[in-house]
Amino acid sequence: MIIAIGSRNPAKIKGIERAFKEVFRDSNIIFKAIKVETSIPSQPIGLKITLRGAIERALFALREIPDASYGVGVEAGLVEVPYTITGFMDLEVCAIIDQEERVTLGFSSAFEFPPLAVRSVLEGKVGEIEEIMERISGIKHIGDGMGAIGYLTKGVIDRCELTRQCVIAALIPRINEEVYSITKWPKAQEVLKDYP
């Protein structure tokens, strides 16, 4: 099995590899990670934009590696959540697309960034929340390693784990296809038409 990953981020790659190896109990899976360009901003804000980023990453990776069984895209974004301190939570979204371009989605645990970080993004002071989290934490390239979640949980959960969670969730219909095949699955091109 070959898995096309739409990212070169080391934490995402590690989380995707762990999830597939755990679910399929196979160490012979080949992972090919490539850089892809999406149509979304570098800091996604809102669920639909974050979903689009994940779907584009998976689809573009699958198209670049045509012998892959699946394309996998993971995108983290700020999603509005009422009754939170900042009004937003960070959520990792995974899209998995197969050769028929069927889409399955999964989400990670969500968490809240510090108010300064969210405010800096919303006010346009930084392009990505990672920039302000590097200043707050003092850790360069924090998103490629433990991630903000690693810093904020003092090492209890890291970004790799969030990626693992959303990938496993997106694999659920695929490893239980007999109970999910009673209905038509969304197709990548149909889903992307719903976006401006």
N, C-alpha and C positions, 0 to 999 in steps of 0.2 A: 504494500500500500504506500502510495506517495501522497504527501500532504503539502500543498502549496500555501505558504504563509505570506500574507500581505503586509509584512513589516520586517524591519531589521532590528527592532528594539529587543535587546537581549532578555529582558524580563518577560516580555510577551512570548517570545520564542520558547523560553524555558517552561512557562506555564502551559502553553499549547502542547509541547512535547510530553510533559507530565500527564496531562489530561488524556491524550490519545493512548499513551502507553498503559495507563491505569484502566481505562475503559475497555480497550481491545486486548489487554494483557499480552502485548506483542512488542518485543524489543527490536523487531526487524522493520519497523516503519521508517520510511525515508522522509525526512523533512527538508523542504527547500524553501528558504526564506528569501524574499525579494522586496526591494523597495518599490512601492507603488505611490502614485500621485492620485489624490482624491479631489473631488470638487468642493469639499467642505472647508471651512476655516481651520486654522491650526488649533484653535481652542473651540471645540464644539459646545454650543449652548442650546439645550433643548433635546428632548428624546428623539424627535424625528431626524434632526441633523446628525445626532450621534449614531442612530440606526443606519442612516444613509452611508456614513463613513465606514461602518463595519461591513455593510453589504458591498460597497464599492471595493474595499480592500480584498474581500474574499473573491469577488467576481474577477477583478483584474489579475489577481495572483493565479487563479485557475486558468485564465486565458493565456497567461505567460508561460505556464507549465502544463501544456495540454495532456500530458500522460498522468496527471494527478487525479486521484480519486476524489479529493475534496479541496476546495479553496477555503481558507479560514481567515477571517478578518476580525480584529479586535479593536474597538475604539472606546476611549474613555471620554465622557463629557459631563458637563454640569446640567443637571436636570432639576426643574422646579419641583419643590416638595413643600407643601404648606406645613406650618407649625415647626419649622426648623429655625435655627438661629439666624442663618443667612438667607433662607428662602430657597436654597439649592443644596443638592447632594451630588457627589461624584459617583458615577455608575459606569462600570465597564460592560460593554455590549459585545457579544460574539455573534457573528454570522457565519454559518457553514453552508457552502453551496456545492452541490454535486454536479456531475457531468450533464444531468438533465436540467440544470440550473434551478433545482428545488432549494428553497431557503429554509433553514431552521435557525432559531435565535435563542440566546441564553443571556442571562444577566448575572453579575457578581453581587456581592453584598455592597450596599451603598454606604457612603460615609460623608461627613461634612468637613469641608475645608475651613480653616480659620477665617473669620470675617475679613481681615486685611487682604487675604489672598483672593477671596471672591470679589470684594470691592475693587481691587486692582484690575481684575479682568473686566468687570462690568463697566468700569470707568475708562477702559482702554489704556490704562497705564502700562500694561504688559500684554504681549501677544498670546502668551500661554500661561496657565496657572503654574506650570513648572518653574518659570522664571522667578516668581515671587517666593515659591517654596524653596528654591535654592538659597535665596537670601535669608529666609526665616531659619532654615535648618543648617545652613553653612555647608551643604553637601552639593558638589557639582554633579550635574547630570543625574539628579536624584531619580528621574523617571526611568532611567535605564537600569537601575538597580533595585533598591528596596522600595522605591516609590514614596510618595508623600504618606501613604498609608503605613509604611514601615516606620517612618519617622514619628508619625502621630500616635501610633500604637506602641511605640518604644520597642519595636521589633517583634511584636506578637503576631502580626500579619504583615506580609509583604506583597508587592505588586504581582509577583509570580503567582501567589495564592489567589488573588482576585481574578487573574486571567484564567487560572485552572478552574475556578468555580464557574465562570461564564461559559467556558468551552464545554465542560461536562454537562451543564444545563442545556446547551445547544445540541448536544449529542443524544439527549434522551429520546426524541422521536426516531432517531436513526437506529438505535439499538433495541427499540421496541416497535419496529415498523408494523408489526401485525396489528397493533392496537391504534396506530396512527394512520394507517392506510385507508381508513373508511371515508376519508375526506380528501379533497384536492389540496396539495401543498402549494404555498405561494411560490411563484417563479421570480427570479431576480429581476428580469426586465419589466415584468408587471409591477413589482414593488417599486422600482425606481421611477416608473411613470407617475406615481402618486406624489412625487416630490417636485417642488418648483425648480 
